[in-house]
Amino acid sequence: MNDVENARVAKEARDSIAAGSGSSRSSGELAEAAMRRYFAAESYRARKHEERSEEDEERPMTGMAVRDVMTREVHSVRKSTPIAEIAGILVGRGISAVPVVNDDRYVIGVVSEADLLLKHVESVTASRPRVPGIRSKSDGRAAEDVMSAPAVVVEAGRPVVEAARLMVGHRVKRLPVVDRYGKLTGIVSRADLVHAFVRTDAEIRDEVLRDISELTRRPSQGEVRAEVENGTVTLRGEVERRSQAVLLAALVRRIAGVVKVVDHVRFGWDDEANR
């Protein structure tokens, strides 16, 4: 998928969600299709721009982080929690998975609807020879017997696009969110991310301008203008150094909702020429 296709796919996702109420397809089908297309586009963009300069790596992100969209009131269970109780939590709370934590709130696994269904399927399947010493999920009585481990988690301070990439790569609907020490602090779902990605051009432009202001604090460091249309950001102007221009484009690409960056920023001198 190239940049043009990436921009087209993401725009289709935005349009699908916006037009959902007037479609003959169910809202669930529209949301599912939109999420698949948008996650594919965002995952591609994240992989393409994964390599970062040292200066970029050290600079704090000004874009939307997972903590900005996650649900903080997260329900968790212990490894000893009975399966029947977990099923009741999923049904009663209307959620598709629940994190399993230890006494210190570290996430050690996740029990999902799929895990419980697999247990049920195995329990009603015709008996077959068992490998000595290995338990089947159908034998399980508690969370530790059926949970998926290790758990796929995301840190609260990471960009939302990273959470999208993890969901796409691991084919999960939600991720436990942990703090810098690895302790459970929230949960983020696909719906949370879609709402974050589907932003107006005005919202995207405001965030782009904040990045520009941060990077060009003094007049001598340059002046850059930004235009946004359907998630495509066009940058024009001039900065002092080439590294500033590269960094600015990289930061804008990581802003939630940006599907493409057209970079027309000039620079006064090439400080990367001899690297």
C-alpha positions in Angstrom: 0.0 0.0 0.0 1.5 3.4 -1.1 0.8 6.9 0.3 -2.0 7.5 -2.2 -3.7 4.3 -1.4 -3.2 4.9 2.3 -4.9 8.3 2.1 -7.7 6.9 0.0 -8.4 4.0 2.4 -8.4 6.2 5.5 -10.7 8.7 3.8 -13.1 5.9 2.9 -13.2 4.9 6.5 -13.9 8.4 7.6 -16.7 8.7 5.1 -18.2 5.3 6.0 -18.5 6.3 9.6 -19.9 9.7 8.8 -22.5 8.3 6.3 -23.5 5.4 8.6 -26.9 6.7 9.5 -28.0 6.9 5.8 -26.9 3.4 4.8 -28.9 0.3 4.4 -26.2 -1.7 6.1 -26.3 -2.1 9.9 -24.3 0.3 12.0 -22.4 -2.6 13.4 -21.3 -3.7 9.9 -20.3 -0.2 8.9 -18.3 0.3 12.1 -16.6 -3.0 11.6 -15.7 -2.3 8.0 -14.5 1.2 8.8 -12.4 0.0 11.7 -10.7 -2.6 9.5 -9.9 -0.1 6.7 -8.8 2.6 9.1 -6.6 0.3 11.2 -5.0 -1.0 8.0 -4.2 2.5 6.9 -2.9 3.6 10.3 -0.9 0.4 10.7 0.8 1.0 7.4 1.6 4.6 8.3 3.0 3.5 11.7 5.3 0.9 10.1 6.5 3.2 7.4 7.6 5.9 9.9 8.7 3.7 12.7 12.4 4.6 12.4 13.1 7.9 14.2 16.1 10.1 14.7 17.6 10.4 18.2 16.3 14.0 18.5 12.8 12.8 17.5 13.0 9.9 20.0 13.8 12.2 22.9 11.2 14.9 22.2 7.9 14.5 24.1 4.9 13.7 21.9 2.3 16.4 21.6 -0.1 14.2 19.7 -3.0 12.2 21.2 -1.9 9.4 23.6 -3.6 6.3 24.6 -4.4 7.8 28.0 -6.5 10.4 26.3 -9.0 7.9 24.9 -8.8 4.9 27.2 -11.4 3.9 29.8 -10.0 4.3 33.3 -12.6 2.3 35.1 -11.3 -1.1 34.1 -12.6 -4.4 35.5 -10.0 -7.0 36.2 -9.9 -10.5 37.7 -7.3 -12.7 39.5 -5.9 -15.9 38.1 -8.0 -17.8 40.7 -11.3 -16.2 39.6 -13.8 -18.9 38.6 -14.7 -19.1 34.9 -18.4 -18.8 35.7 -17.8 -15.5 37.5 -15.7 -14.2 34.5 -18.5 -15.1 32.1 -20.9 -13.2 34.3 -18.7 -10.1 34.3 -18.4 -10.1 30.5 -22.1 -10.5 30.0 -23.1 -8.1 32.8 -20.7 -5.4 31.9 -21.2 -5.8 28.1 -17.4 -6.2 27.5 -15.5 -8.7 25.3 -12.5 -9.4 27.5 -11.1 -8.8 31.0 -7.5 -8.5 32.1 -6.0 -10.9 34.6 -3.8 -9.2 37.2 -1.6 -10.4 40.1 -1.5 -8.8 43.6 0.6 -5.9 42.4 -1.8 -5.1 39.5 0.7 -6.4 36.8 -1.2 -7.8 33.8 -0.4 -11.5 33.5 -3.0 -12.4 30.9 -6.4 -11.7 29.3 -9.6 -13.8 29.3 -11.8 -13.0 26.3 -15.1 -14.3 24.9 -13.0 -16.3 22.4 -11.2 -18.1 25.3 -14.5 -19.0 26.9 -16.0 -20.2 23.7 -12.9 -22.3 23.0 -13.3 -24.0 26.4 -16.9 -24.7 25.6 -16.1 -26.1 22.2 -13.4 -28.4 23.6 -15.6 -29.6 26.3 -18.4 -30.8 23.9 -16.0 -32.2 21.3 -15.7 -35.9 21.1 -13.0 -37.2 23.5 -9.6 -37.7 22.0 -6.2 -38.9 23.3 -4.6 -36.4 25.8 -0.9 -35.7 26.1 0.2 -36.6 29.6 1.0 -33.6 31.7 -0.8 -31.1 29.4 -4.2 -29.7 30.4 -6.8 -28.7 27.8 -8.8 -25.5 28.2 -11.8 -27.7 28.6 -10.4 -28.8 32.0 -10.1 -25.3 33.2 -12.0 -24.0 36.2 -10.3 -20.6 36.8 -8.9 -17.7 34.8 -5.3 -19.0 34.8 -6.6 -22.1 33.0 -8.1 -20.4 30.0 -6.4 -16.9 29.8 -4.3 -15.9 26.8 -0.8 -15.2 28.1 1.4 -13.2 27.9 -1.0 -10.4 27.5 -0.6 -7.8 24.7 -0.6 -4.4 26.5 0.1 -0.8 25.6 1.6 2.0 27.7 -0.7 4.9 28.5 1.7 7.4 27.2 2.2 5.8 23.7 0.5 7.3 20.6 -2.9 6.0 19.8 -1.6 4.7 16.4 0.6 2.3 18.3 -2.4 0.8 20.0 -4.1 0.5 16.6 -1.0 -1.3 15.2 -1.0 -3.8 18.1 -4.7 -4.5 17.7 -4.3 -5.1 14.0 -1.2 -7.2 14.4 -2.6 -9.4 17.2 -6.2 -9.4 16.0 -7.6 -8.3 19.3 -10.6 -6.0 20.1 -9.2 -4.2 23.2 -5.9 -3.8 25.0 -5.1 -3.4 28.7 -3.3 -0.1 29.3 -0.4 0.0 31.7 1.6 2.8 33.4 5.3 3.2 33.0 5.8 0.5 35.7 3.7 -2.0 33.9 0.7 -1.8 36.2 -2.9 -1.8 34.9 -4.4 1.6 34.6 -7.1 1.4 32.0 -8.3 -0.4 28.9 -8.7 0.8 25.3 -11.0 -0.6 22.6 -11.2 -0.4 18.8 -14.2 1.9 19.1 -12.1 4.3 21.3 -9.4 4.4 18.6 -11.8 4.9 15.8 -13.3 7.9 17.6 -9.8 9.3 18.1 -8.8 8.8 14.4 -12.0 10.3 12.9 -11.3 14.0 13.6 -12.2 17.1 11.8 -9.6 19.0 9.8 -9.9 21.9 12.2 -9.0 19.6 15.1 -6.0 18.2 13.2 -4.8 21.7 12.2 -4.9 22.9 15.8 -2.6 20.1 16.8 -0.3 20.6 13.9 0.0 24.3 14.8 1.0 23.4 18.3 3.8 21.2 17.0 4.9 24.0 14.7 4.9 26.5 17.6 6.9 24.1 19.8 9.5 23.5 17.1 9.9 27.1 16.0 9.8 29.0 19.2 12.0 31.9 18.0 11.4 33.8 14.8 15.0 33.0 13.8 14.1 29.3 13.7 11.6 29.8 10.9 8.0 30.1 10.0 5.8 27.3 8.8 2.1 27.3 7.7 -0.2 24.3 7.6 -3.3 23.4 5.5 -5.5 20.4 6.2 -8.0 18.8 3.9 -9.6 15.3 4.4 -6.8 14.4 6.8 -4.0 15.4 4.4 -1.6 18.0 5.9 0.3 20.3 3.6 3.3 22.1 5.2 4.8 25.2 3.7 7.5 27.7 4.9 11.1 27.6 6.0 13.0 26.5 9.1 16.6 27.1 10.2 17.9 23.6 9.9 17.2 20.4 7.8 16.8 18.3 11.0 14.0 20.6 12.1 12.2 20.1 8.8 12.6 16.3 9.1 11.5 16.3 12.8 8.4 18.4 12.1 7.2 16.1 9.3 7.7 13.1 11.5 5.7 14.6 14.4 2.8 15.6 12.1 2.6 12.1 10.7 2.0 10.7 14.2 -0.9 13.0 14.9 -4.1 11.0 15.2 -6.3 11.5 12.1 -3.4 12.5 9.8 -3.4 10.2 6.7 -0.8 11.9 4.6 1.8 14.8 4.9 2.8 16.9 1.9 6.1 18.5 2.9 7.1 21.7 1.2 9.1 23.0 4.1 12.5 24.5 3.1 15.6 24.8 5.3 18.4 27.3 5.6 21.3 24.9 6.0 21.8 21.1 6.0 23.0 20.1 9.5 22.8 16.4 8.5 25.1 16.6 5.5 28.2 15.2 7.4 26.5 12.6 9.6 
